[in-house]
Amino acid sequence: MLTYLIDDDFISLYLAEQVLRLANFTTDIRPFATAEAALHALLAQLPTQVPRVIFLDLNMPNMDGWGFLQALEPHVAVLQDRCCIYILTSSLVLADTARAQDYPLVAGVLYKPLDAAELQAIKALLLEKRG
């Protein structure tokens, strides 16, 4: 299952990637240190190859997570039911959770660090939707 991991903090990126591997979430992980790089890679592969899951940090320089979500808005029809986005945040700002509901591709908000039990629940949900 192709999974994008987007975070400008290299330590967070590395740790999240390791948790994804240790939890047997997937072996096909594409880490990105910028939202721009991830957006470019995703759009270059549309519509044939779409990441099943994107873990997206909100707070990044240049293009933040919100900018990434806005850039995907013209492509929602192609991505809907094929790609789900989980926002990764260390912030406890409730407004972020409320704002995330404005984006149809966002499946949820996860607090850093990633948790193996959360990942297993997400994987089970994705397998259930596919089946």
Short mmCIF file of the C-alpha atoms (twelve columns), coordinates in Angstrom:
data_MODEL
# 
_entry.id   MODEL 
# 
loop_
_atom_site.group_PDB 
_atom_site.id 
_atom_site.type_symbol 
_atom_site.label_atom_id 
_atom_site.label_alt_id 
_atom_site.label_comp_id 
_atom_site.label_asym_id 
_atom_site.label_seq_id 
_atom_site.Cartn_x 
_atom_site.Cartn_y 
_atom_site.Cartn_z 
_atom_site.pdbx_PDB_model_num 
ATOM 1   C CA . MET A 1   0.000   0.000  0.000   1 
ATOM 2   C CA . LEU A 2   1.680   3.157  -1.199  1 
ATOM 3   C CA . THR A 3   1.992   5.616  1.693   1 
ATOM 4   C CA . TYR A 4   3.293   9.178  1.621   1 
ATOM 5   C CA . LEU A 5   4.798   10.623 4.760   1 
ATOM 6   C CA . ILE A 6   5.195   14.427 4.685   1 
ATOM 7   C CA . ASP A 7   7.026   16.236 7.494   1 
ATOM 8   C CA . ASP A 8   9.728   18.916 7.433   1 
ATOM 9   C CA . ASP A 9   11.229  17.707 10.736  1 
ATOM 10  C CA . PHE A 10  13.736  15.022 9.755   1 
ATOM 11  C CA . ILE A 11  13.636  13.357 13.177  1 
ATOM 12  C CA . SER A 12  9.820   13.170 13.112  1 
ATOM 13  C CA . LEU A 13  9.954   11.912 9.520   1 
ATOM 14  C CA . TYR A 14  12.462  9.198  10.421  1 
ATOM 15  C CA . LEU A 15  10.585  8.121  13.560  1 
ATOM 16  C CA . ALA A 16  7.231   8.009  11.779  1 
ATOM 17  C CA . GLU A 17  8.723   5.924  8.984   1 
ATOM 18  C CA . GLN A 18  10.149  3.472  11.508  1 
ATOM 19  C CA . VAL A 19  6.815   3.175  13.343  1 
ATOM 20  C CA . LEU A 20  5.054   2.511  10.021  1 
ATOM 21  C CA . ARG A 21  7.525   -0.281 9.263   1 
ATOM 22  C CA . LEU A 22  7.527   -1.790 12.768  1 
ATOM 23  C CA . ALA A 23  3.722   -1.785 12.832  1 
ATOM 24  C CA . ASN A 24  3.704   -3.592 9.463   1 
ATOM 25  C CA . PHE A 25  1.519   -0.842 8.086   1 
ATOM 26  C CA . THR A 26  3.263   -0.981 4.712   1 
ATOM 27  C CA . THR A 27  6.677   -1.398 3.155   1 
ATOM 28  C CA . ASP A 28  5.992   1.098  0.358   1 
ATOM 29  C CA . ILE A 29  6.679   4.370  2.181   1 
ATOM 30  C CA . ARG A 30  7.667   7.548  0.374   1 
ATOM 31  C CA . PRO A 31  9.003   10.150 2.806   1 
ATOM 32  C CA . PHE A 32  8.972   13.836 1.818   1 
ATOM 33  C CA . ALA A 33  10.568  16.719 3.717   1 
ATOM 34  C CA . THR A 34  8.427   19.311 1.898   1 
ATOM 35  C CA . ALA A 35  4.796   19.474 0.877   1 
ATOM 36  C CA . GLU A 36  5.870   20.820 -2.515  1 
ATOM 37  C CA . ALA A 37  7.956   17.721 -3.269  1 
ATOM 38  C CA . ALA A 38  5.112   15.424 -2.244  1 
ATOM 39  C CA . LEU A 39  2.589   17.391 -4.302  1 
ATOM 40  C CA . HIS A 40  4.850   17.288 -7.348  1 
ATOM 41  C CA . ALA A 41  5.335   13.507 -7.005  1 
ATOM 42  C CA . LEU A 42  1.630   12.888 -6.490  1 
ATOM 43  C CA . LEU A 43  0.470   15.029 -9.417  1 
ATOM 44  C CA . ALA A 44  3.097   13.506 -11.705 1 
ATOM 45  C CA . GLN A 45  1.609   10.053 -11.077 1 
ATOM 46  C CA . LEU A 46  -2.089  10.930 -11.405 1 
ATOM 47  C CA . PRO A 47  -4.332  9.226  -12.247 1 
ATOM 48  C CA . THR A 48  -2.496  5.888  -12.481 1 
ATOM 49  C CA . GLN A 49  -0.622  5.717  -9.189  1 
ATOM 50  C CA . VAL A 50  -2.204  7.228  -6.098  1 
ATOM 51  C CA . PRO A 51  -0.977  6.848  -2.533  1 
ATOM 52  C CA . ARG A 52  -3.554  4.975  -0.482  1 
ATOM 53  C CA . VAL A 53  -2.618  6.973  2.615   1 
ATOM 54  C CA . ILE A 54  -0.903  10.304 3.190   1 
ATOM 55  C CA . PHE A 55  0.322   11.282 6.641   1 
ATOM 56  C CA . LEU A 56  0.611   15.063 6.474   1 
ATOM 57  C CA . ASP A 57  2.270   17.427 8.933   1 
ATOM 58  C CA . LEU A 58  0.478   20.766 9.206   1 
ATOM 59  C CA . ASN A 59  3.241   23.121 10.283  1 
ATOM 60  C CA . MET A 60  5.873   23.415 7.566   1 
ATOM 61  C CA . PRO A 61  7.622   26.368 5.941   1 
ATOM 62  C CA . ASN A 62  6.669   27.545 2.450   1 
ATOM 63  C CA . MET A 63  3.721   25.256 1.713   1 
ATOM 64  C CA . ASP A 64  2.152   24.011 4.934   1 
ATOM 65  C CA . GLY A 65  -0.290  21.134 5.262   1 
ATOM 66  C CA . TRP A 66  -3.267  23.407 4.596   1 
ATOM 67  C CA . GLY A 67  -1.657  24.642 1.381   1 
ATOM 68  C CA . PHE A 68  -1.097  21.030 0.316   1 
ATOM 69  C CA . LEU A 69  -4.763  20.212 0.931   1 
ATOM 70  C CA . GLN A 70  -5.874  23.301 -1.016  1 
ATOM 71  C CA . ALA A 71  -3.611  22.341 -3.926  1 
ATOM 72  C CA . LEU A 72  -5.339  18.942 -4.057  1 
ATOM 73  C CA . GLU A 73  -8.855  20.401 -4.239  1 
ATOM 74  C CA . PRO A 74  -9.007  20.338 -8.086  1 
ATOM 75  C CA . HIS A 75  -8.080  16.631 -7.944  1 
ATOM 76  C CA . VAL A 76  -10.535 15.458 -5.288  1 
ATOM 77  C CA . ALA A 77  -12.676 13.580 -7.825  1 
ATOM 78  C CA . VAL A 78  -9.680  11.491 -8.928  1 
ATOM 79  C CA . LEU A 79  -8.423  10.932 -5.377  1 
ATOM 80  C CA . GLN A 80  -11.741 10.330 -3.583  1 
ATOM 81  C CA . ASP A 81  -12.089 6.700  -2.416  1 
ATOM 82  C CA . ARG A 82  -8.508  6.011  -3.535  1 
ATOM 83  C CA . CYS A 83  -6.524  8.187  -1.141  1 
ATOM 84  C CA . CYS A 84  -7.098  9.253  2.433   1 
ATOM 85  C CA . ILE A 85  -5.120  11.822 4.347   1 
ATOM 86  C CA . TYR A 86  -4.339  11.770 8.031   1 
ATOM 87  C CA . ILE A 87  -3.102  15.028 9.466   1 
ATOM 88  C CA . LEU A 88  -0.152  14.684 11.810  1 
ATOM 89  C CA . THR A 89  0.143   17.357 14.437  1 
ATOM 90  C CA . SER A 90  1.735   18.035 17.767  1 
ATOM 91  C CA . SER A 91  -0.697  20.912 18.305  1 
ATOM 92  C CA . LEU A 92  -3.749  20.541 20.485  1 
ATOM 93  C CA . VAL A 93  -5.573  23.376 18.724  1 
ATOM 94  C CA . LEU A 94  -9.188  22.271 18.303  1 
ATOM 95  C CA . ALA A 95  -9.618  24.666 15.393  1 
ATOM 96  C CA . ASP A 96  -7.266  22.433 13.354  1 
ATOM 97  C CA . THR A 97  -9.544  19.444 13.884  1 
ATOM 98  C CA . ALA A 98  -12.589 21.498 12.913  1 
ATOM 99  C CA . ARG A 99  -10.846 22.936 9.860   1 
ATOM 100 C CA . ALA A 100 -9.748  19.455 8.736   1 
ATOM 101 C CA . GLN A 101 -13.405 18.518 8.292   1 
ATOM 102 C CA . ASP A 102 -13.595 21.027 5.420   1 
ATOM 103 C CA . TYR A 103 -11.399 18.757 3.299   1 
ATOM 104 C CA . PRO A 104 -13.103 15.615 1.951   1 
ATOM 105 C CA . LEU A 105 -9.834  13.676 1.619   1 
ATOM 106 C CA . VAL A 106 -8.954  14.104 5.300   1 
ATOM 107 C CA . ALA A 107 -9.879  10.954 7.191   1 
ATOM 108 C CA . GLY A 108 -8.660  12.104 10.582  1 
ATOM 109 C CA . VAL A 109 -6.228  13.979 12.771  1 
ATOM 110 C CA . LEU A 110 -3.463  12.089 14.570  1 
ATOM 111 C CA . TYR A 111 -1.259  13.454 17.284  1 
ATOM 112 C CA . LYS A 112 2.476   12.929 17.094  1 
ATOM 113 C CA . PRO A 113 4.124   10.577 17.583  1 
ATOM 114 C CA . LEU A 114 2.380   7.929  15.504  1 
ATOM 115 C CA . ASP A 115 1.105   5.006  17.518  1 
ATOM 116 C CA . ALA A 116 1.231   1.376  16.330  1 
ATOM 117 C CA . ALA A 117 -2.290  0.671  17.636  1 
ATOM 118 C CA . GLU A 118 -3.678  3.673  15.708  1 
ATOM 119 C CA . LEU A 119 -1.924  2.454  12.581  1 
ATOM 120 C CA . GLN A 120 -3.405  -1.024 12.926  1 
ATOM 121 C CA . ALA A 121 -6.881  0.488  13.286  1 
ATOM 122 C CA . ILE A 122 -6.344  2.611  10.169  1 
ATOM 123 C CA . LYS A 123 -5.052  -0.381 8.211   1 
ATOM 124 C CA . ALA A 124 -8.034  -2.494 9.268   1 
ATOM 125 C CA . LEU A 125 -10.415 0.286  8.207   1 
ATOM 126 C CA . LEU A 126 -8.705  0.595  4.814   1 
ATOM 127 C CA . LEU A 127 -8.832  -3.175 4.237   1 
ATOM 128 C CA . GLU A 128 -12.508 -3.190 5.204   1 
ATOM 129 C CA . LYS A 129 -13.266 -0.407 2.701   1 
ATOM 130 C CA . ARG A 130 -11.398 -2.254 -0.042  1 
ATOM 131 C CA . GLY A 131 -13.168 -5.545 0.641   1 
# 
